[in-house]
């Protein structure tokens, strides 16, 4: 609809993909066009300025802010937050999207501030990657369920699910101190729950759990007189599940 031209670069990534994009941009410039090259993940010093604004907004809303936990993909979000809040207030949870997360964020920060930033000054967790960027892990699955059931918040299994799993792990090992103001920055992502677009493994796990719960419900109903599963002669008429009486707890 918008006249987009898709150029297939082949099965490449990292520097090779960047070089391929630059080559296409060079051809367009030679033809008189003025292309803008969007880097991998959209992360650049310019893009990171948006999350520097986000960091200042967070601080205005919560002056006692101790830690912001954020998924670390291509690095721009964390770089912007660190630029605004300082390295000690931002915990990035590596998602496996880049081979050198600390170096990537430090490079973006240096471009933002104009001075070099040592990568080891950053707070990072790299324990939630598992088998790789696209792999669903046990801790992430647990974090998705726990957050949905206790807070009513839907996370995705690649980015924000890993960030929340990292937050839980940090609380357990003392990296985040209980009682201090901590914020999980929900940066979006595709929810990995049944009925929604998402990670195939998350959908399969959710479907298996729903099947198990449905079986348990049917078995429980079969033991209760007067339910749809009880058709014994002389018993009260069966009710469809949707019409069965229930009590709403205050």
N, C-alpha and C positions, 0 to 999 in steps of 0.2 A: 504494500500500500504506500510506503514511504520511499520507494525506489531504492531500497538497500541492495548493495552488492556484497555477497558473501565470498570471501577468498579463503579457500581451504589450505591451511599451512602444513597439513600432514600431522603425523603423530610425534609432535615435538612439544617442548615446554621450556620454562625458564628462559635463559639468555637467548636460546635459539628462537623461541616464540617472539621475544622482544625484537630481535633482529629482523624477523620476517615482517612484523608490523611496520617497522621503520622503513623497510624496503618498499612496501606498498605505499606508505606515505610519501616517500621520495618520488615514486612514479607519478603520484597525484600532483605533487608540487611541480614537477616538470611539465605537466599538462595545464598548469595555471590554477589548480585548486589550492585551497588553504585548509589542509586537514589538521585535526587535533588528535593526537595519539593518546588514548586512555590507557594507562599502564595496567598490568595484571591486577585484578581485584579492585581497580579504581583507586589504588593507593598512590598518592604523590604528596609532595609537600603542600601543594595548593589544596588538594582534597582534605588533607589532615587539618587544615585551618578550621574546617567545619566542626571537628570534634574538639578543637581548642575552645571554640565558642561553647560547645556542649559542656566542657569541663568548668568553665566560668559560670555557666548557668546552674550546674549542680552545686557549686560552692555557694552561690547566692541563696539557693533553696535550703542547703544543709551546711551551715558554716562549721559545724562540728564533724564534718565528713572525715573519716579515718581511711577508708579503703574503697576504691571503685574496682570491681572485678569485671573484666571484659574478655570476650573471645579474641584471640590473636590469630587472624587469618593472614592477610597480606600486609598488615602492620599499621595502616593509616589511622585507624580508630585509636589504638593505643598511643601512637605517637602524638596525636592531637591532645589526648587527655593528659599525657605526661607533660607536654609543653605548657598546659594551663595549670596543672595541679602539682607537678613535681613527681619524680620517680617513686618516692616513698609512699605516695597515696594511690598508686595504680598497680593492680596485679593483673598481668596478662596471662591467659591460659592458652597455650599453644594448641592449635587445631591440626597441625600437620600440613598446612598449605604451602609453607616455604621451608627450605632446608636450613636456613639460619635465622630463626625468629629474632634473636637479640640483635644481630647485626643489621637485619632489615629495619627494625624499629629505630635503632640508633642512627642509621643513615637518614631516615626521614626526619628524625629530630634534629640532626645536624643541619639539614637543609632548612628547617623551620627557624632555628635559632641563629644560624650562621656560625656556630662554633661546634667543634667535635664533642660528641657525647660517648663516653665509654660504655660498651654494651653490658659490662658486668655491673653497671649502676642500676640496671632495670630489675624490677621484680617480675619474675617469670615462673610459671609452672609448665613443665613439659611432660608430666606424668599422665595426661589424659588422651594422648594420641592413640594409644593402642596399636593396632596393626596398620594404621595409616589414616589419612584424611577421610576417606569414605567409609571406614569401618566402624560399625556400631559396637560399643563396648558395654560391659556390664555396669560399671559405675555411671555411665551416661544414661543407660536405660533406667536405672534406679533414680537418677536425678530428674529425668523427665516425669516419671510417675509421682515421685514425692512432691515436686513443685506443683503439678497439676492438682493433686489431691489435697494439698494443704493450703495452697495459695490461689488456685484457680487460674494459674498462668500456664500457657502453652509455650514450650520451648522447641527448638529444632534439634535433631540428633547430631549435627555436624559442628555448629558454632555455639549457640547459647546453651545447649545441653552440656557441652564440654565445659563451658564457663561455669555453669552451676555445679557440675561435678567437681571442678577445681575449687570452687568456693567451699563446698562441703568438706573436701579433703584438707583445705587450709585451716578450717575451724578445728578439725580433728587433730592436726599436727601442730597447732599453735601459730601458724602463719597469719591467721586472722584471730584477733582476740575477741572473745564473746563479750557482748555488752557495748562494744564500740560501734559507731555508725558506719555501716557497710552497705554499699549499693551494688547490685548486679545491674549492669547496663544491658538491657535487652535490645540487641541490635537487629532483631528480626530473624529471617531465615524461614525455610519452609517447614511447618509443623509436621512431625513424624508420627501422627496418630491415625488410627483407622478412619476412613471417610475423608481424609484430607490428603493433599499432595504431600509427599515426603519420602523419606528414606525407605527403600524396599525392606531392609531388615527390620526396621522399626514397625512397618506395617504388618509384616509376618508375625513378629512377636506380639503385637497388639491383637491380631486376629486369633492367635493361639490362646491368648488370655481370655478373650471374649468367648471363645468356644468352651474353654474350661469353666468359666463362670456360668454360661448358659446350661451346661450339663449339671453343675451343682444346683442351680435353681430348679431344673426339672426334677432332679432327684428329691429335693426338699419338698416341692409341691406334691409329689406322688405320695407323701406320707401324711398330708393334711386333708382331713375330711372336707368335702364340699369344694375342692379346687378343681381346676380344669383337668387335672391328672387323675381325679378320683371319680370314676363312673360307676361305683357300686350301686346295685339295686337298692332303692329305699333311701339313699342318701339325698341331701339337698341338691338342687340343680347346680350344675357347674357354672362358674363365672369366667368369662375371658379375663386374662391377666390385666388388661387395660381397665376393666370395670371392677376389679376386686377392691373392696374397701381398704383404705390405708389411713394411717394417722401421720400428720405432719408434726414433727417435733419442734418445739419453740426454739 
